[in-house]
């Protein structure tokens, strides 16, 4: 969890959690070296609020052997960029 919190997603303007799923397919052990990789799987603009949208992020935590030890699928409310910010 410390690795997830300290690395954070590079999202400008902050995020709000809106649910998710977490699983631990394998245990972690003392001395394990962990690596987290995240991928945005889906982006959905809000129909009612033009200034925000929803993203679905899948994060996998792997140990030093490349084994997946945790899977987190998070649904997050995020601010949308303005057209001016996209153009620059």
C-alpha positions as CSV (number, residue, x, y, z in Angstrom):
1,X,0.0,0.0,0.0
2,X,2.9,2.4,0.8
3,X,4.3,1.9,-2.7
4,X,0.8,2.6,-4.2
5,X,0.3,5.8,-2.2
6,X,3.9,7.2,-2.6
7,X,4.1,6.5,-6.4
8,X,0.6,7.8,-7.1
9,X,-1.0,8.3,-10.5
10,X,0.3,11.3,-12.5
11,X,-3.2,12.9,-12.6
12,X,-3.3,16.7,-12.4
13,X,-6.0,18.1,-10.2
14,X,-6.5,15.1,-7.9
15,X,-8.8,12.1,-7.8
16,X,-11.8,10.8,-6.0
17,X,-12.3,7.1,-5.5
18,X,-15.6,5.7,-6.7
19,X,-15.1,2.0,-6.0
20,X,-13.0,-0.8,-7.1
21,X,-11.9,-4.4,-6.7
22,X,-8.8,-5.9,-5.1
23,X,-7.4,-9.4,-5.1
24,X,-4.2,-11.1,-3.9
25,X,-3.5,-14.1,-6.2
26,X,-0.2,-14.9,-4.3
27,X,1.2,-13.9,-0.9
28,X,4.0,-11.5,-0.3
29,X,6.9,-12.5,1.9
30,X,9.3,-10.6,4.1
31,X,12.1,-9.3,2.0
32,X,10.2,-9.4,-1.3
33,X,10.9,-6.5,-3.7
34,X,7.7,-5.2,-5.2
35,X,7.0,-3.3,-8.4
36,X,3.6,-1.7,-9.3
37,X,2.5,-1.0,-12.9
38,X,-0.7,0.8,-13.8
39,X,-2.7,1.1,-16.9
40,X,-5.7,3.3,-17.6
41,X,-8.2,0.8,-19.2
42,X,-11.2,3.1,-19.8
43,X,-12.0,6.8,-19.9
44,X,-15.6,7.9,-19.7
45,X,-16.6,11.6,-19.8
46,X,-19.4,12.6,-17.4
47,X,-22.7,13.1,-19.0
48,X,-23.9,15.6,-16.3
49,X,-20.7,17.4,-15.4
50,X,-18.5,18.7,-18.2
51,X,-15.6,19.4,-15.9
52,X,-15.0,15.7,-14.8
53,X,-15.0,12.1,-16.0
54,X,-14.5,8.6,-14.8
55,X,-11.4,6.4,-15.4
56,X,-10.8,2.7,-14.7
57,X,-7.3,1.9,-13.7
58,X,-5.8,-1.6,-13.4
59,X,-2.7,-1.8,-11.2
60,X,-0.7,-5.0,-10.8
61,X,1.9,-5.5,-8.1
62,X,4.6,-8.0,-8.9
63,X,7.3,-9.5,-6.8
64,X,11.0,-9.9,-7.7
65,X,10.1,-13.2,-9.6
66,X,7.6,-11.4,-11.9
67,X,4.7,-13.1,-10.1
68,X,1.5,-11.0,-9.7
69,X,0.8,-10.7,-6.0
70,X,-1.9,-8.0,-6.1
71,X,-4.4,-6.8,-8.6
72,X,-6.3,-3.5,-8.0
73,X,-9.0,-2.2,-10.4
74,X,-10.0,1.3,-9.3
75,X,-12.8,3.5,-10.6
76,X,-11.8,7.1,-10.1
77,X,-13.5,10.5,-10.7
78,X,-11.0,12.9,-12.2
79,X,-11.1,16.5,-13.6
80,X,-11.2,16.9,-17.3
81,X,-8.7,19.0,-19.2
82,X,-10.1,22.1,-20.9
83,X,-9.8,22.5,-24.7
84,X,-7.2,25.2,-24.1
85,X,-5.0,22.9,-22.0
86,X,-5.2,20.1,-24.6
87,X,-4.1,22.5,-27.4
88,X,-1.1,23.9,-25.6
